[in-house]
Amino acid sequence: MTTQMIVRIDPDLKAKVNNFAKVEGKSVSEVVRELLEEYVKTRDVGSYIDDLWGRIGDKLTSRGVGPKDIKQAIRDVRTKN
């Protein structure tokens, strides 16, 4: 379910947003939704960390590193210290 939001902006800014949205083939609502989603995404630390772990996992997997390799690496570090 969606809900409405009323935002007051300068008329010049509104006109510019309308023009850019039109050029991109989007509605102003679509542009505002995209901007708000990106705003929240960049400030949501939990999602950022989840994404970071996902990227780390993908990179390790692409290099052929698996769970056994991680356990051995931890053992090696602990042995050195």
QUILINLIN-V655141 format. One record per backbone hydrogen bond with DSSP energy under -0.5 kcal/mol. CO is the residue of the C=O (numbers start at 0). NH is the residue of the N-H. E is the energy in kcal/mol with one decimal. If there is no record, write none. Layout:
<<CO	NH	E> <CO	NH	E>>
This chain:
<<4	6	-0.6> <6	8	-0.6> <9	13	-2.3> <10	14	-2.2> <11	15	-2.2> <12	16	-2.7> <13	17	-2.6> <14	18	-2.3> <15	19	-2.7> <16	20	-2.8> <17	21	-2.3> <18	22	-2.3> <19	23	-2.0> <20	24	-0.5> <20	25	-3.0> <21	24	-1.1> <26	30	-2.0> <27	31	-2.7> <28	32	-2.7> <29	33	-2.5> <30	34	-2.4> <31	35	-2.6> <32	36	-2.7> <33	37	-2.3> <34	38	-2.3> <35	39	-2.5> <36	40	-2.6> <37	41	-2.3> <38	42	-0.7> <39	42	-0.9> <39	43	-1.0> <40	43	-0.6> <42	44	-1.2> <43	47	-2.1> <44	48	-2.7> <45	49	-2.4> <46	50	-2.7> <47	51	-2.5> <48	52	-2.7> <49	53	-2.1> <50	54	-2.4> <51	55	-2.6> <52	56	-2.7> <53	57	-2.4> <54	58	-2.3> <55	59	-2.6> <56	60	-2.5> <57	61	-2.5> <58	62	-1.1> <59	64	-2.8> <60	63	-1.7> <65	69	-1.8> <66	70	-2.3> <67	71	-2.0> <68	72	-2.3> <69	73	-2.4> <70	74	-2.2> <71	75	-2.6> <72	76	-2.2> <73	77	-2.6> <74	78	-2.2> <75	79	-1.7> <76	80	-1.5>>
